[in-house]
Amino acid sequence: MEKKTFAVLGMMCAGCAANVEKRLNQTSGVASATVNLPARTALIEYDEQLTSPELLKQALAQVGYDMVIEQDRNVEAIERQAYRSLQRKVVASWLFALLVMAISMHYIIIGTREVENQTMLIIALLNIGYCGRQFYANAVRQLRHRSANMDTLVALSTGIAFLFSAFNTFFGDSYWGARGIEWHTWFDASVMIISFVLTGRLLEERAKHSTASAIRALMGLTPKTARLVVDGNIVDAPLSALQKGDTIEVRPGEKIPVDGSVVDSSFAYVDESMITGEAVAVEKRQGSKVLAGTIMVPYPAGRQPQLPFRFRAEEVGQKTVLANIIRMVQEAQGSKAPVQRVVDRIAAVFVPAVGAIALLTFLGWYIVGGQAMLPQAILSAVSVLVIACPCAMGLATPTALMVGIGKAAEKNILIKDATALEGLRQVDAMVVDKTGTITLPCDGGEALKPHATEAIDQLTALGIEVYMMSGDKEERVAPIAREAHIAHYRSQVLPQDKENLVKELQAQGRHVAMVGDGINDSQALARADVSIAMGRGTDVAMDVAQVTLMGDDLRRIPEAIALSKKTVGMIRQNLFWAFIYNIVCIPLAAGIIKGVIHFQITPMWASALMAMSSVSVVLNSLRLKLLVK
C-alpha cells in the first residue's frame, strides 16, 4: 500500500471536501482517503497494483476537482494565480455592486424606473458572467453527479433573485400592477450576494494561508540546490539530481541538503536546533551523521572561522529525516478528530436540507398569503439559501487542528494524528522509562536530564501522576526518583512489567500515557492510550509512538498536554458558534418570527453574515498562535 498527500484544487466548502472524500473512497484500489479542507489536500492510501495517481486524478476531474500530481506543476504558483484572480473579481464585483446600489437608491438618476431597472439588469448580468461564473459552473457540475455544495446555494439564490427581477423589469406593471400588488427588483441583492461571498472567500484564503505556516517553515529548511563534488570539481545541482553515495560540500552558513556522514577529517559545527530543538551547535568530525535542513555554523564560539566540509549522501529525497517530519506533520494536520466524523455526516446532507428548508419557506409564505405574498415568499427563500453556511462547520475542526499540530511542530513536538492530540488532554497517569527518558546513560550509572525535575513538577501541577519504571537496581533508581520528585517508581522490571503497569492503571479507569525510547518500551507504548517517544534526529521512533519529542527536553511533555487542551477547546468553540449561527440565522432569514420581532434578514445581509461566519471560524483558530507561546 502506498500512502501519499496530494493537493486538490477547487474545494471551497465542507460540501466540496465531502464530495472529494466520497469520490476517492469509492475509487477502486483506494483503502482510505481523508480530505483536509483548509490545506486543500487529500491523504490517500491506495494499492499501486489497482490504481495510480493518474487514475485518481481522473476520478476527481469527473466531479469537477483537480488533483496535482505532475512534478512540473507548482501548487503554490497555481494558488497564487487563483488568489490574484479572486482579488480581481472581488474588486470588479464591488464596483458593480456600488453602481447598482447607487441606481436603486436614486443616487444616480439615468431615466425612468424602467430604464433604471434595465441598466441594473445589464450590470447584474455582467457581474454574474464575470465574477460569479464559477458558482454556476460548479453548481451544474455538482448537479450532474447528484451532489451539491455551497456553490449550489449561491447559484440558486442569485439566480432566483436575478430571474425574478428580470421578470419584474419587463412584466412588473402588467402582471403585479394589474393586481394591485407592489413589486420590486432585487438586482442589488443578486450582485451583493456575489460580492460578499467572494469577499468572504478572499479573507478566508488569507486566514487559511496562515494556518499552514508551520509546514511552509519546515519546507523552507531544505535548500533548493547542493554543491555536488564530481571528479574533484564543485557543481551546483538541484536536490532532485542527488543520489545515495554522492559527495557533497557544505560551506559555513549553508544548509545541509540531505542526510549523510562526514567523509573528510576537518571538524565542523552544525546547528541542529530546527530538528532536535537543542540550541547548542554540535561538533561534527569524520564519520559523524549530518541531517538535511541543519546549518553549518560559520563562527562557533571560541573557534576560528570554519572551512567547508564534505559528506557522503545516505538518505535523499523523501527518505531524509526532515522529509519524514514534514510528511508526518502533513498527515497529522490532515487527520480527523473523532468529532469531525459527526460534522462530516451533517455537512454531507446540509446543502440538500437547506434547499428543502428554502422550498418549505417559499411554500409557507405563498400558502398563507397567496399571490400577494409571492415576492415575500421568494425573498425569504433566497435569504435561507444564502445565509446557510456549511463552510463554518467544515472549517471548525481542521483549521484548529492545523494550527495546533503546526504549533507543536514549531516546538519540536511531532504529533502523529488528531486522535493523539485529543487523547493528550485526557492523560491523568504517565508511565516513564528511566534510562534514555529521565536520565542520560553514562559510565557512572546515572545523570538526570536537564529540566527533568521541572518537567515532572509541571506534570504534577496538571494533576498527572508519574510512575517511573526501570530495569536498574533499587539503589540506583531510588535516588533518581527522589531527585526528579517522582513518588511512584519500580526497579528491576522487565518490558512486560511496564505493559502490565499500563494495563493496571487503565483497569482503574485512568487515561495512561507511556514515555519511552520506542525500542525496549514498545510493548507498553503499544498498550498505552497515548504513546510518547523521545528522539534525537535519526533515532526518532516515528513508527512506534503517537507523539515524538525531538531532543531531550522533557518540558515538552507538559507543553504538548497544554497545547492539546487549548486546541480541543478551540475546536469546541468553533463548532458551538458554527451550529449556533445556523440555528439562529436560518429562522430569521425564513421570516418565521417576523410577526413577533418585526425583523427579517434580507438576502444582502444574509450574504454578509454567511461570509463572516467562515472567516470568524478561521480567525478564531488562529488565536491559538497567540494563546500558545
VOMARVEX-397033 format. One record per residue (C-alpha): residue in one letter; x, y, z. Coordinates in steps of 0.25 Angstrom, whole numbers, plus 5000, padded with zeros to 4 digits. Layout:
! VOMARVEX-397033
AXYZ/...
This chain:
! VOMARVEX-397033
M500050005000/E500550144996/K500150265005/K500350404999/T499750545001/F499350614989/A498850754986/V497350764982/L496950894975/G495550954974/M495050914988/M494351034994/C493450985005/A493150865014/G492150805003/C493350804993/A494250735003/A493150635006/N492950614991/V494450594988/E494650495000/K493450414996/R493850404981/L495250364985/N494750254995/Q493850204984/T495050184975/S495550044972/G496950024979/V496750134990/A496850075004/S496550215011/A496550355007/T496450475017/V496250615012/N496750745019/L495950865014/P496850975020/A498050915014/R497350875001/T498050735002/A497650595001/L498350485009/I498150355001/E498550215004/Y498450124991/D498849994985/E499850024974/Q499449894967/L498049944965/T498150094963/S499050214961/P499150364964/E498750384949/L497450304951/L497150374964/K497350504957/Q496350454946/A495350414956/L495350554963/A495350624950/Q493950554947/V493350634959/G494050764956/Y495350764964/D496750764960/M497850674967/V499250724965/I500250604963/E501150654952/Q502550704957/D502550824948/R501250884954/N501550974965/V500450974975/E500751104981/A500951174968/I499551114964/E498951164977/R499551304976/Q499051314962/A497651274967/Y497751374978/R498051484969/S496951454960/L496051454972/Q496551584976/R496151644963/K494751584963/V494551644977/V494951784972/A494051774960/S492851714968/W492951824978/L492951934966/F491751864960/A491051864974/L491352004977/L490752044964/V489551964965/M489252014979/A489452164975/I488452144964/S487452064972/M487552174983/H487352284972/Y488752344976/I488952324961/I487752364952/I487852314938/G486452324933/T485152254937/R484952144946/E484852044934/V486252094929/E486852094943/N486351944944/Q486951904930/T488251974934/M488351894947/L487951764939/I489151784930/I490151814941/A489651694949/L489751604937/L491251654935/N491451624950/I490951484949/G491651464936/Y493051504940/C493051504956/G492051394959/R492251304947/Q492951194955/F491751184965/Y490851144953/A491951054946/N492150974959/A490750964963/V490450904949/R491550804950/Q491050764964/L489650744959/R490150654948/H490750564959/R489550574968/S490250654979/A490250794984/N491150894991/M491251034995/D491351084981/T489951014978/L489351104989/V490051234984/A489651194969/L488151174973/S488051294982/T488651394972/G487951324960/I486551334966/A486751474970/F487251514956/L486251444949/F485051494957/S485651634956/A485751614941/F484351574940/N483851694948/T484751784939/F483951754927/F482551704933/G482451764947/D481451864943/S480551784934/Y480651664944/W480751714958/G480251854956/A478951804949/R478651724962/G478951844971/I480251774977/E481451864979/W482651804972/H484151824973/T485451774966/W486651714974/F487751734965/D488551794977/A488351664985/S488851584974/V490051664972/M490351684987/I490251534990/I491351504980/S492151624985/F492051575000/V492351424997/L493551464988/T494051554999/G493851455010/R494651355002/L495751454999/L495851475014/E495751335017/E496851295008/R497751395014/A497451345028/K497551195024/H498951235018/S499451265032/T498951125037/A499951055028/S501151145033/A501751025040/I501850935028/R502451055020/A503451075030/L503850935030/M503950925015/G504751055015/L505850985023/T506350905011/P507250975001/K506850974986/T508250934981/A509450864986/R510950874984/L511250734977/V512650684976/V512950624963/D514350584960/G514950684969/N514150794964/I512950864970/V511650864962/D510350934967/A509250824965/P507750824968/L507350734980/S506550644971/A507850604964/L508550554977/Q508750414979/K509250324990/G510750314991/D510950454985/T511950544991/I511450684995/E512150805000/V511550905010/R512151045013/P511951125026/G510551185027/E509951085017/K508850985020/I509150835018/P508350785007/V508250635010/D508550535021/G509950475021/S511250455028/V512450545029/V513650485020/D514750585022/S515650605034/S515250745037/F514350785048/A513050865047/Y512050915056/V510550895052/D509350965057/E508250855058/S507250935066/M506250925055/I506250775056/T506550745071/G506250875078/E507550875084/A508151025083/V509650985085/A510350955072/V510850805070/E512250775067/K512450685054/R513650605050/Q513950495041/G512850395042/S511850485049/K510450485044/V509850615038/L508350645035/A507650715024/G507150855028/T508250875038/I509250995037/M510750995037/V511151095048/P512051205041/Y512751255054/P512651155066/A512951215080/G514451215083/R514851155069/Q515351215056/P514451225044/Q514251085038/L514651035025/P513650955016/F513450815020/R512950695011/F512050585014/R511450455007/A509950455004/E509250345011/E507750385010/V507250474999/G505850524994/Q504650475003/K505550385011/T506250495019/V505950515034/L505350655030/A504550595019/N503950495029/I503650605039/I502950695028/R502150565024/M501750535038/V501250675041/Q500450685028/E499850555031/A499550595045/Q498850725040/G498050645030/S497550545040/K496150555046/A495850575061/P494650475065/V493750595066/Q494050635051/R493350505047/V492050545052/V492250685046/D492550625032/R491250545033/I490450675036/A491150745025/A490850635015/V489350665016/F489450805020/V489250865006/P488050785002/A487450805015/V487550955013/G486950944999/A485750875006/I485650985016/A485651095006/L484551014998/L483751005011/T483951155014/F483451185000/L482251095001/G481951145015/W481851295011/Y481151264998/I480051175004/V479851275015/G479751405007/G479551354992/Q480051434981/A480151564989/M481251494997/L481951434985/P483051544986/Q483251525001/A483251374999/I484351384988/L485151484997/S485051385009/A485451265001/V486651334995/S487151385009/V487051245014/L487951195003/V488951305005/I489051305020/A489251155022/C490751125023/P491350985024/C492751055022/A492851095036/M492450955041/G493450895031/L494650985035/A494350985050/T495150855053/P496250855043/T496750995044/A496950985059/L497650845057/M498550905046/V498951025055/G499050935068/I499950825061/G500750935054/K501051005067/A501450875073/A502450845061/E503050985063/K503350945078/N503950815072/I502750725077/L502250635066/I500850585067/K500450475058/D498950505057/A497750575062/T497350455071/A498750465079/L498550615080/E497150595086/G497650485095/L498750565101/R497750655109/Q497150535116/V498450485121/D498450465137/A499550365139/M500850355132/V501850235132/V503250275128/D504550195125/K505750235133/T506950215125/G506850305112/T505650375117/I505850435131/T507350405131/L508550415121/P509350285121/C510750305126/D511950215131/G511650255145/G510250195144/E509250315146/A509150465141/L507750535142/K507450605129/P507450755129/H506050815133/A505550675136/T505050715151/E504450845145/A503650755135/I503150655146/D502750775155/Q501950835143/L501250695140/T500950685155/A500350825155/L499450785143/G498850665152/I499650555145/E500250445154/V501650405149/Y502150255150/M503650235147/M504050085142/S505450035141/G506149905140/D507249965148/K507549935163/E506849995174/E508050065180/R508150145166/V506650165163/A506250225177/P507250345177/I506750375163/A505350375167/R505550465179/E506350565171/A505350565160/H504150585170/I503550445165/A502750385177/H502350255169/Y503550165164/R503850025162/S505249965159/Q505849835153/V504649825144/L504549755130/P503849815118/Q502549725121/D502549795135/K502449925128/E501249885120/N500549815132/L500649945140/V499950025128/K498849915128/E498749925143/L498550075143/Q497550065131/A496749965139/Q496650075150/G495950165139/R497250245137/H497650305123/V499050265122/A500250325114/M501550245113/V502850315110/G504050235105/D505050215095/G504150135085/I505050005086/N505049925099/D503850005103/S503049965090/Q502049875098/A501649985108/L501650085097/A500650005089/R499749975101/A499650125106/D498550215102/V499650315097/S501050275094/I502150375094/A503550355089/M504850425092/G505650455080/R506950515075/G506850525059/T507250395053/D506750305065/V505350365065/A504350255068/M503250315058/D502650175054/V502450145069/A501950265076/Q500750355074/V501550475079/T503050495077/L503950595085/M505150635077/G506350655087/D506450625102/D505550745108/L504550675116/R503750805118/R503150785104/I502250675110/P501450775119/E501550875107/A500850765098/I499750745108/A499450885110/L499450905095/S498550785094/K497550855104/K497550985097/T497350925083/V496250835087/G495550955094/M495751045081/I495050935073/R493850935083/Q493751085082/N493751075067/L492750965066/F491851035076/W491851165069/A491651105055/F490451025059/I489851145067/Y490051235055/N489151135046/I488151105057/V487951255060/C488051315046/I487251215037/P485951245045/L486251395044/A486451385029/A485251305027/G484451415034/I483851305043/I483751405055/K483651535047/G482251555053/V482751555067/I484051635066/H483751705053/F485151675047/Q485551585036/I486951565030/T486951615015/P487851545005/M488851655005/W489151645020/A489051495019/S490151485009/A491051575018/L490751495031/M491051365023/A492351415018/M492751465032/S492351325039/S493451255031/V494451365033/S494251375048/V494451225050/V495851225043/L496251355051/N495751295064/S496651175061/L497851265058/R497751315072/L498451185076/K499751245071/L499551355082/L499051265093/V500251175091/K501551245093/
